[in-house]
Amino acid sequence: MGVVKFGPVRVGLLGIGTVGAGTFEVLWRNRREITRRAGRRIDITRVADLDTERAQQIVGDRAQVIADAAAVVGDPEIDIVVELIGGTGIAKELVLRAIEAGKHVVTANKALLAMHGNEIFAAASRRGVMVAFEAAVAGGIPIVKALREGLSANHIEWIAGIINGTTNFILSEMRDKGLAFETVLAEAQRLGYAESDPTFDVEGIDAAHKVTILSALAFGIPVQFDKCYVEGISQLETTDIRFAEQLGYRIKLLGIARRREGSDGVRGIELRVHPTLIPARRLIANVEGAMNAVWVKGDAVGHTMYYGKGAGAEPTASAVVADLIDVARVLTADPENRVPHLAFQAESISDLPILPMEDVETAYYLRLRVADEPGVLADLARILADGGISIDALLQREPAEGEDETDIVLLTHVARERQVNHAIARVEALATVLSKVVRIRLEDLA
């Protein structure tokens, strides 16, 4: 039997900014290889962008450029809509319209999926179309495909990811050069790693969008961004980065999703983003600059780590085009036999709860400024012991000549956040404690 040949897949591209331009370029440059992989040509035939002049300069005569994205979505000749507009306003409306029109969707929009993914995936399932979103998490790293397919034999135990390049660049520079957060942030903005308004990155929101999506893929639960604990890096001090180094740790902003028992014994999921001490010997602790990495622990495969560029025109375009190839391959497939959007069959999505942060169990780094007096350490040890918190390591700096106060740094064994919060409140009430307690969570990731 000869090879069955299909006509080209026609794609409508919504938004041709940095990632859109990269997608158009990669698809055109590698068109022969992509056709060999997909079994048919994939052509971007229409591009919608408000800046039509700039868009025309990018695409030349290779596609039609218009300003009206809705016209592209409504075009009966378009098979796949690629949404690269971003945000959760018009992008959501256009994606839902495309789905209702029976078109497959490829998107890099992590905020849209983290906040409205349940609605979007349900609509796609009803219409029998695909929503592909590899580019929404960690740029060019194929972590979505790994969780949906490559690791599908596993009971996933936890995920820990450096999934925001801006914050990883800032923390790397603070550690390497001993500079303050504000100084490094300004440099990151100058180099184009950080936006003029860096809030989404430095306050952990971008990472929370991504780990929310990963948690759904790993554990078969709905996307629940509103239940993710989020803490950024804007309050981190170089003092703590330095102390962490002395103790054999590095500080990274991690997105963590982990199965865990709650305080009432009910199985649940920890879903959190925050600065985290990681042993310096761990591979993920040595991911530097603007690079991303996701570490996954499965019961069968053990530890696996996925590393690469988490942003940028062509790394992200790599993921967008890979999704286009996947969709092209299954355009004629029975919708009932496709890989589910969130890895698990829709009727098998779990109602495992997201645990409140007070039920999270981890180790802790605690730093406090104290009066240099006898009995201070004894008071601290007693309060922690009363809360069932044991000390793993202690670092006390000798006061400078003429000073009567100093820093104490404690590392604890694993404890529950509720007990630690209570102990910190008691410690801060001591007359000999002269500052708020700096608390950074610690994960061994063994």
ABEGO torsion letter per residue (X at the ends): XBBBBBBBBBBBBBEBBAAAAAAAAAAAAAAAAAAAAAGBBBBBABBBBABAAAAAAAAEAABBBBABAAAAAABAABABBBBAAEEABAAAAAAAAAAAAGBBBBBABAAAAAAAAAAAAAAAAAAGBBBBAAAABGEABBAAAAAAAAAAABBBABBBBBABAAAAAAAAAAAAAGBBAAAAAAAAAAAGABBABAAAAAAGAAAAAAAAAAAAAAAGBBBBAAABBBBBAAABBAAAAAAAAAAGBBBBBBBBBBBBBBAAGBBBBBBBBBBBBBBAABAAAABBEABBBBBBBBAAAEBBBBBEBABEAAAAAAAAAAAAAAAAAAAABBAAABBBAAGBBAAABBABBBBBAAABBBBBBBBBBBBBBBGAAAAAAAAAAAAGBBBABBBBBBBBBGBABBBBBBBBBBBBAAAAAAAAAAAAABAABABBBBBBBBBAGX
